[in-house]
Every structure is written in C-alpha cells, then in structure tokens.
C-alpha cells in the first residue's frame, strides 16, 4: 500500500514530523486546487521537510551587499580595539 511507501521514505520521522508531512501535502494539494492528496504532494512535502523550504534566490542584491559591508565596517573597530 501507499502508506508503506510513505513509511519507507520517512525513516526517523516522529509522530509530529508525520503530522507535519500530511499537513504540508494537503497544502500542496489545496494550492493545486485538488480535492485529493496524491503521492506527488507527499513527495513534495517530504522534500520540503527534509531539505527545508525552497529558496527563490541565492543571489544577494547590490543594496544588501552594501548594507552588510557598512555594518561590518561599523562593528570592526569595536572588536579590534581601535575605537
């Protein structure tokens, strides 16, 4: 049965982890306007739980880089004793 496939694919999951899996799968189905949760939704939910949420981008914007650089420069003298 399909429950066996889910069990084999989720070793070490606690009861709370499995409840989270079912909830995530239901959310995927609802987003797809489906009335039934299929294995595709369970697989996507398992991937999300095991690997974390999908990141839209790993690239830092130029503004973020600049802001981080300025913040680092402001903190640096405090740690080196130059202030």
N, C-alpha and C positions, 0 to 999 in steps of 0.2 A: 504493500500500500504506500501511498504518498507520504503518510506520516513517518514511515520508516526512512524515506529519503531525507526528510527534514531532520530526523534524529541523527542520521549518519553525517549530515553536513554541518551539524552544530555540536561537536564534541566539547564538553566542558561548560556548556551553557547552563546557567542556573535557571530556576523557575521564572525569576524576574526577567532574565535575558530572553527566554522563550516567549513570555508575555509581550515583551518589547518587540520581538520579531513579528508576532501576529499583528500587533498594532501597526507597525511600520508597513507590513504587507497590505493591510487594509487601507492605509493611507495611499499607498501606490495605486491600489485598485480604484479608490474613490477619485484620485486625480485623473485617472484614465476613464472616468465615467463607466466603470464596470460594476456589475451587481454581484459578481463572484470573484473571489480571490484565487488566482491560479498560481502554479509553481513559478511562473516568471516573476510575479510580485514577491513571492517568498525569497527567490534568489536575489532580487534587487535589495530587499530588506536585509537579508543576511550579509550581503556585501557592504551595505551602509553601516551596519552594526559592527562588523569585523574590521573594516578599514576606515571607518569614520565617514563623515558627510563629504560629499563631493565638493571640491573647491572649484569655483568658477575660473579663477586665475591665480597663477603663482607669480605674476609679474608685478613688481612694485611700481607705483606711479612716480613720476619725477617729483611731484609735490611731496609725497610720502618720504622719498629718499632724502630730500632737502630738509624736511622737518626732523627726521631721525638724526641726520648729521648735525644739525644745530643743537638738538637736545643732547647729543653725545658730547659736543664741544662744551656745553654749559656745565655738564657733570664732570668732565675730565679734571679740571683744576682742583676740585674738591678732593678727588681721590689721590692726586699726586702731591698735594701739599703746597702747590704754587699759589694758592689764593691768599 
